[in-house]
């Protein structure tokens, strides 16, 4: 029998429109953060409900994944509730003193609502961890150590993110896998580094969580000098600003919230997928059935009504009821597709 049978499901039932109105009416600031920890969580559903109940009370928004292997959270917290948020989280032994990565720029619109989900893993990797030690990770480097390692010219820098993330921003001369998911990326990275097991490898990602698994994965496969950027790009941006260090990251850091990116440097290294003008702004196709993630400049957005193709442009001009009928019975894609693979139309 399901132990959760008969329990009231803790979810947010407000409509997106009501949530947006609530957000726009706020008169306080929010602190945008991310954090993760690999830790054994026995009762994931119970933990999920505990966190959800408290964070709803504190008016937090965000997207949080819990699994038996730990937590992965991107969220924002009202400034006036920050101390209470930290105190409550730190009193739970699984998350005591977990470090937070602060966004480059706080934004109340980073998340519309609070979502806390239980999953099999906090980062889907398709691996059997019984075969190797996921805690045997690489050496963590701060921003200064990272820059020094890059300046040596003797290290291989690898971007442990999906192609659409690195397309708008990455470290100088980094290897850029073209995978769409972390599960696909691990074997691709292994193949890219084949024969370089004795060289210094520098791994980086958004906040550090994907590098944790990748470094252990590479060490398991015989790599002897594996290093990772502590706190990822998010904390690198903070450190170089606070310590007045050289910025070796070019462009924008992709983030998994409604902002879709935050600038780390002034350079725009990507192009609009429709007219090739300099642009690093990701959008989702305005046709809800499509929802394709792609880069679109303001000019193309205006001309094409925020859509990725002439077919989608025609659909968004239909009455909403007709659009709903077209979407009925069709499963919306939940992953970000490479525009080249799907065939983005100019």
Secondary structure as UniProt FT lines:
FT   TURN            3..6
FT   HELIX           16..24
FT   STRAND          30..38
FT   HELIX           44..57
FT   TURN            58..59
FT   STRAND          61..67
FT   TURN            68..69
FT   STRAND          70..78
FT   HELIX           79..81
FT   HELIX           82..91
FT   HELIX           93..95
FT   TURN            96..97
FT   STRAND          101..102
FT   HELIX           108..110
FT   STRAND          114..118
FT   HELIX           129..131
FT   TURN            134..135
FT   STRAND          139..141
FT   HELIX           143..151
FT   TURN            152..153
FT   STRAND          155..159
FT   HELIX           163..166
FT   TURN            167..168
FT   STRAND          169..171
FT   TURN            172..173
FT   STRAND          175..176
FT   HELIX           182..192
FT   TURN            193..195
FT   TURN            197..198
FT   STRAND          200..204
FT   HELIX           209..220
FT   TURN            221..222
FT   STRAND          225..229
FT   TURN            230..231
FT   HELIX           232..242
FT   TURN            243..244
FT   STRAND          249..253
FT   TURN            258..259
FT   STRAND          262..263
FT   TURN            273..275
FT   STRAND          282..284
FT   TURN            288..290
FT   STRAND          293..295
FT   HELIX           298..303
FT   TURN            304..306
FT   HELIX           310..316
FT   HELIX           320..327
FT   TURN            328..329
FT   HELIX           339..342
//
